[in-house]
Amino acid sequence: MTSFQPVILSEADVRSSMTRGDALKVVRDAFMAATAGTARNFPVVREKLTGRVFGIKSAVDEARQVLGFKAGGAFPSNLANGESAHQSSVMLIDFETGRVCAIVSGNHITALRTAAASALSIDLLARPDVRSVGVVGAGAQAEAHIRAALDVRGFEVVRIWSRSNSRAEHLAGSFKDTCECEAISDLRSMIGLSDVVITLTPSTEPLIDNEWVRAGTHLACMGADTAGKQEVDVRLLTRARVFTDDIEQSVTIGECQSAVRSGLLARRDIVGTLGDIMSGTHAGRTRQDEITLFDGTGVALQDLFAAQFVLDRART
């Protein structure tokens, strides 16, 4: 029997191999593969445990012969040790043999691909004349999202709201040499001032009221990835032109779940995915005054494409 040793790639390997630009291309490719029908995400396993959450997201692209899964979740006790509460690993499976070919640390991959999906939605759906972005939440992923948003649109003003104003102020300080960036304590005011809104919280009740959002706004709702999570008023979903990364995940664990459960939103009301816009299957924004909303639930296909990119880079 031939010996087979999987490649193990650390967080340091990922950070040295993948840039934000690489992540954006990887995410675009993953959306297009799913839209083309060669790739698909499998049903998510997402379980609440005592004081933590654990999940498995898996997918396949038969054309590229990419197969595998990401396992991980939220482990808040890590914070006491100065470590990230979010921990994950991506396992790539050899398509022909089923053997493990690589185990890739998933923390930085998750941050990069999530921010890239948010930025892609801004690029495809926000008005051409947007100047300001409001960020709801100042947690571990916020900086990556702001930098990715600045990559695709030259925002002049960034405003950050957090339940912890000190965290928002600290994050705003990271961008003092990049753009006008400020912490803001009044969430309603920030939403009203923002051309684009990115939500990044684990909230289980709506933070953003429907009436706060003005016509023409684009929202990238990235926090809901588990049953019970919700960041925006369900009525907003009925006003907006809604896109997602995976419709099944959107209605079960994403921002759309609450609106669907309430009966205000039907599955058919979700226009499609960002891949559908890129392929020309569906139009994106159709009017300047239209509210657009991207429900980013986080999909395995993007994790696998990112891990495969890092593995290929490590082999060269």
Buried (B, 14 or more C-beta within 10 A) or exposed (E): EEEEEBBEBEBEBBBEBBEBEBBBBBBBBBBBBBBEEBBBBBEBEBEBEEEBBBBBBBBBBEEBEBBBBBBBBBBEEBEEEEEBBBBBBBBBBBBEEEEBBBBBBBBBBBBBBBBBBBBBBBBBBBBEEBEBBBBBBBBBBBBBBBBBBBBBBEBEBBBBBBEEBEBBBBBBEBBEEEBEBBBBEEBEBBBBBBBBBBBBBBBBEBBBBBEBBEEBBBBBBBBBBBBEBBBBBBBBBBBBBBBBBBBBBBBBBBBBBBBBBEEBBEEEBBBBBBBBBBBEEBEBBEEEEBBBBBBBBBBBBBBBBBBBBBBEBBEE
